């Protein structure tokens, strides 16, 4: 299947918000919405997402007939696609994924994913797969160190990609992973994701908003949920939250 088309905007409040508006007006995609600048970018749990010039801010608007639980698997596809994008410009040994979808460069955060969804008037679910990638700069003062692709370029790469080049590459690799998901199911996606993800077997702290859990990570379940063994021996499945591996939060 060819890559979804890319719509490049000079400015919007949030590419995910733009995707939502279009979905609520009946659009089904697939369509990548990319902005050179966001005025109200958002990350997970309502956090602001800094919108430095030269970075990639993109959302895929897509309609799916999958259940909400299955549709949530697209967050793993997004992480893999971003990792493939970075591989094209930096040494692949530097690229890892932190559960569930933060993409890291040399151990520091280089990209984030925010997936939102809702019922489409025409049936099925609309998905807004929001992706932010630090191409040319990284925010400061973040809870965990952030970095940008420009700091890790391979010797054969002269400059970081433009927003246009990065968006086209992201659309291509995302399409490949989507085809695998649609044709082969989630297991190949999960296997590829596990191969890039560190910290899945060791001490971990999970912040879930209403509680903080400490224990030992024991890998992930078949749906990608983190398995956390607590001190009392009970097992908790964590589907969403901030998880810190190998250290106290």
C-alpha positions as CSV (number, residue, x, y, z in Angstrom):
1,X,0.0,0.0,0.0
2,X,1.5,3.4,-0.9
3,X,2.3,5.9,1.9
4,X,-0.5,8.2,3.0
5,X,-0.3,11.7,1.5
6,X,1.2,14.5,3.5
7,X,-0.5,17.9,4.1
8,X,2.1,20.5,5.2
9,X,0.7,23.5,7.2
10,X,2.8,26.5,8.1
11,X,1.1,26.7,11.5
12,X,-1.7,25.0,13.6
13,X,-2.6,24.8,17.2
14,X,-1.9,21.0,17.3
15,X,-1.7,18.5,14.5
16,X,-3.7,16.1,16.6
17,X,-6.4,18.7,17.2
18,X,-6.5,19.4,13.4
19,X,-6.9,15.6,12.8
20,X,-9.7,15.5,15.3
21,X,-11.5,18.4,13.6
22,X,-11.2,16.8,10.2
23,X,-12.5,13.5,11.6
24,X,-15.5,15.1,13.2
25,X,-16.3,16.7,9.8
26,X,-16.3,13.3,8.2
27,X,-12.8,12.9,6.8
28,X,-11.4,9.4,7.1
29,X,-7.9,9.7,5.8
30,X,-5.4,8.2,5.7
31,X,-3.7,11.6,5.8
32,X,-0.6,12.9,7.4
33,X,-1.0,16.4,8.8
34,X,2.3,18.1,9.4
35,X,3.0,21.6,10.8
36,X,6.1,23.7,10.7
37,X,4.9,25.3,14.0
38,X,2.4,24.4,16.7
39,X,1.0,27.0,19.0
40,X,-0.6,24.5,21.5
41,X,1.3,21.2,21.0
42,X,0.4,18.4,23.5
43,X,2.1,15.4,24.9
44,X,0.8,12.6,27.1
45,X,-1.3,13.3,30.2
46,X,-2.0,16.9,29.0
47,X,1.6,18.0,29.0
48,X,2.8,20.8,26.7
49,X,5.0,19.7,23.8
50,X,7.6,22.3,22.9
51,X,7.4,23.3,19.2
52,X,10.9,24.4,18.3
53,X,11.4,25.5,14.7
54,X,12.9,22.7,12.4
55,X,11.4,19.8,14.4
56,X,8.8,17.4,13.1
57,X,5.2,17.7,14.3
58,X,2.9,15.3,12.6
59,X,-0.4,13.4,13.0
60,X,-1.8,10.6,10.9
61,X,-5.6,10.7,10.5
62,X,-6.7,7.1,9.9
63,X,-10.0,5.3,10.1
64,X,-10.0,1.8,11.5
65,X,-12.6,-0.9,12.1
66,X,-10.6,-2.5,14.9
67,X,-11.8,-2.5,18.5
68,X,-10.5,0.3,20.7
69,X,-8.2,-2.2,22.5
70,X,-6.7,-3.4,19.2
71,X,-6.5,0.1,17.8
72,X,-4.3,1.1,20.8
73,X,-1.6,-1.1,19.3
74,X,-0.9,1.6,16.8
75,X,1.2,3.3,19.4
76,X,3.8,0.5,19.0
77,X,3.8,1.0,15.2
78,X,4.4,4.7,15.7
79,X,7.4,4.0,17.9
80,X,8.9,1.6,15.4
81,X,8.3,4.0,12.5
82,X,10.1,6.8,14.4
83,X,13.0,4.5,15.2
84,X,13.3,3.6,11.5
85,X,13.2,7.4,10.6
86,X,16.1,8.1,13.0
87,X,18.0,5.0,11.7
88,X,18.2,6.8,8.3
89,X,20.3,9.6,9.8
90,X,22.1,8.4,13.0
91,X,24.0,5.2,14.0
92,X,21.3,2.6,14.6
93,X,23.0,1.5,17.7
94,X,22.0,4.7,19.4
95,X,18.3,4.3,18.7
96,X,16.1,2.5,21.4
97,X,12.5,2.6,22.6
98,X,11.4,3.3,26.1
99,X,8.1,1.6,27.0
100,X,5.7,2.2,25.5
101,X,6.6,4.7,22.8
102,X,9.3,7.2,23.7
103,X,12.1,6.9,21.1
104,X,15.5,7.5,22.5
105,X,18.9,8.6,21.1
106,X,21.9,7.7,23.2
107,X,19.6,7.2,26.2
108,X,17.9,10.6,25.9
109,X,14.4,11.3,24.6
110,X,14.2,12.3,20.9
111,X,10.6,11.7,20.1
112,X,7.2,11.1,21.6
113,X,3.9,9.7,20.5
114,X,0.3,10.6,21.5
115,X,-2.6,8.5,20.1
116,X,-6.1,9.8,20.3
117,X,-9.3,8.3,18.9
118,X,-13.1,8.6,18.8
119,X,-16.2,7.2,17.1
120,X,-16.5,8.2,13.5
121,X,-20.0,9.2,12.2
122,X,-19.5,6.9,9.3
123,X,-18.7,3.9,11.5
124,X,-15.4,2.6,13.0
125,X,-12.9,4.7,15.0
126,X,-10.9,7.6,13.8
127,X,-7.3,7.6,15.0
128,X,-5.0,10.6,15.4
129,X,-1.5,9.3,15.7
130,X,0.5,12.3,16.9
131,X,4.3,12.2,16.6
132,X,6.9,14.7,17.6
133,X,10.5,14.3,16.6
134,X,13.4,16.5,17.7
135,X,15.2,17.0,14.5
136,X,17.0,20.3,14.9
137,X,16.6,21.1,18.6
138,X,15.5,19.8,22.0
139,X,13.7,21.4,24.9
140,X,15.5,22.1,28.1
141,X,14.3,21.8,31.7
142,X,12.4,18.5,31.0
143,X,12.0,15.9,33.7
144,X,14.3,13.5,31.8
145,X,17.1,14.7,29.4
146,X,16.0,15.3,25.8
147,X,18.2,15.4,22.7
148,X,17.8,16.0,19.0
149,X,18.8,14.1,15.8
150,X,21.2,16.9,14.8
151,X,23.5,16.0,17.7
152,X,24.0,12.4,16.6
153,X,24.2,12.5,12.8
154,X,26.3,9.9,11.1
155,X,29.5,11.0,9.3
156,X,27.9,10.4,5.9
157,X,24.9,12.7,6.7
158,X,25.7,16.3,6.2
159,X,22.7,17.9,7.9
160,X,19.5,17.0,9.7
161,X,16.6,16.4,7.4
162,X,14.1,19.1,6.5
163,X,10.6,18.8,7.9
164,X,9.5,17.8,4.3
165,X,12.1,15.0,4.0
166,X,11.4,13.7,7.5
167,X,7.7,13.7,7.0
168,X,8.0,11.8,3.7
169,X,10.3,9.2,5.3
170,X,8.0,8.8,8.3
171,X,5.0,8.3,6.1
172,X,6.9,5.6,4.1
173,X,8.1,3.6,7.1
174,X,4.8,4.0,9.0
175,X,3.0,2.6,6.0
176,X,5.2,-0.5,6.0
177,X,4.5,-1.3,9.6
178,X,0.8,-0.6,9.2
179,X,0.7,-3.1,6.3
180,X,2.4,-5.7,8.5
181,X,-0.1,-5.1,11.3
182,X,-3.1,-5.3,9.0
183,X,-1.8,-8.4,7.3
184,X,0.0,-10.4,10.0
185,X,-1.5,-9.1,13.3
186,X,0.2,-7.6,16.3
187,X,2.8,-10.3,17.2
188,X,5.4,-9.3,14.5
189,X,5.0,-5.7,15.7
190,X,5.5,-6.6,19.3
191,X,8.5,-8.8,18.5
192,X,10.2,-5.9,16.5
193,X,9.3,-3.5,19.3
194,X,10.8,-5.8,22.0
195,X,14.1,-6.0,20.0
196,X,14.5,-2.2,20.4
197,X,13.2,-1.8,23.9
198,X,15.5,-1.9,27.0
199,X,14.6,-2.1,30.7
200,X,11.8,-4.7,30.4
201,X,13.4,-7.0,33.0
202,X,14.5,-5.1,36.1
203,X,13.6,-2.5,38.8
204,X,10.9,-0.1,37.7
205,X,8.6,2.6,39.1
206,X,5.3,3.4,37.5
207,X,3.5,6.7,38.0
208,X,-0.2,6.2,37.2
209,X,-1.6,9.5,38.2
210,X,-3.6,8.3,41.2
211,X,-0.8,6.0,42.5
212,X,2.9,5.2,42.2
213,X,3.9,1.6,42.1
214,X,7.4,0.2,42.6
215,X,8.5,-3.3,41.6
216,X,10.3,-5.3,39.0
217,X,9.4,-5.3,35.4
218,X,8.9,-8.8,33.9
219,X,8.5,-8.0,30.2
220,X,5.2,-7.2,28.5
221,X,2.0,-9.1,27.9
222,X,0.7,-10.2,24.6
223,X,-1.1,-6.8,24.1
224,X,2.1,-4.8,25.0
225,X,1.0,-3.9,28.6
226,X,4.0,-3.8,31.0
227,X,4.1,-6.6,33.6
228,X,5.1,-5.2,37.0
229,X,5.7,-7.6,39.9
230,X,5.1,-5.7,43.2
231,X,6.8,-6.3,46.5
232,X,3.9,-8.3,47.8
233,X,4.2,-10.7,44.9
234,X,1.2,-9.5,43.0
235,X,1.4,-8.8,39.3
236,X,0.0,-5.5,37.8
237,X,-0.5,-4.9,34.1
238,X,0.3,-1.3,33.2
239,X,-1.3,-0.2,30.0
240,X,-0.4,3.5,30.3
241,X,1.6,5.7,32.6
242,X,5.1,7.1,33.2
243,X,7.5,4.3,33.9
244,X,11.1,4.8,35.1
245,X,13.3,1.8,34.7
246,X,16.3,0.9,36.8
247,X,15.8,3.7,39.3
248,X,13.4,5.3,41.8
249,X,11.1,7.9,40.4
